[in-house]
Structure formats: structure tokens, C-alpha cells
Amino acid sequence: MADAAADEKVGSAETAISRYLQAADILLLLAKVEENYTAWKYYTDTAAQCQQKAKRLIALAPKEDAQPGPAISPARTTPPS
């Protein structure tokens, strides 16, 4: 999670998203085998926080549709002569 936070701080959102989601996966695997409620609660809560951070970064990321693309000429209404 520290690496993800560092990536987020320097503006590398894509890498931070990947690392937050990877951390969440690992934490959920730990929770799956944990028998102690306190440790299980910590793992699941922290995994949820990682998922929320990833969602927030995804929401803040620029959308591909918003980027200008090549100009599209209007459709022809008359056949070429």
C-alpha cells in the first residue's frame, strides 16, 4: 500500500490503481484464512479502503472519450459526380 500511495502522490494513477487493487486482493486472501476476528476485520476493512482508493482514482482519471480525436467530416448527402 505504501508503494501505491507513493505512485498516487507522484501522479502515476494507473500504477497506483493496479497496486491498490493488488493489495486489496492480498488482504482478502489473508482474511479468508484468518481465524481471529480482530485480524479478519482489519484485513477486510483495509481491503475495502484500497478498493475505494482505486475507485476514486479511476473516477478522477481522464476519460478516453473526452480526448480530442481526428476531425470527422460530415456525411455526404449527394453522390460524387
ABEGO torsion letter per residue (X at the ends): XAAAAAAAAAGBAAAAAAAAAAAAAAAAAAAAABABAAAAAAAAAAAAAAAAAAAAAAAABBBAAABBBBBBBBBBABBBX
